Amino acid sequence: MGEAKPPEDWPGLVAERDGVGYDATKITNVAEALREIMKPINGGGYGEHQGSIQDLSINGSLSDVRTQLRSIDRNQGTESFATTLETAHREFLDVYEDVLENFSTAIALVEAGAGTYRVTDIVNQGV
């Protein structure tokens, strides 16, 4: 099975033909805007940002539920369920941290691309 390819006249495929340009400042601004959007998700003070990694770490643990489940004597099912909740919370936090790290990497790559375009502009102006 071959790799799918866009049509030859797909806009943006040929920079010269399609008038594709770039603006290093705008690209930098995009990276900064993404970084600002990520701030509440990446953290901040406890309780300040719902959905942040800290908020999820504390409020998503269901520790009260787990404590209640474990308080029921001689019931293996509730202990297993409490352990499952704990494991699921830990694994979800791991995935969330991976997503945040990957997002930060993507932002850094956008920023690096802007720097590359900026250097290219400087070199081209010197020619």
Buried (B, 14 or more C-beta within 10 A) or exposed (E): EEEEEEEEEEEEEEEEEEEEEBEBEEBBEBBBEBBEEBEBBBBBEEEEBEEBBBBBBEBBBBBEEBEEBBEEEEEEEBBEBBEEBBEEBEEEBEEBEEEBEEBBEEBEEBBEBBEEBBEEEEEEEEE
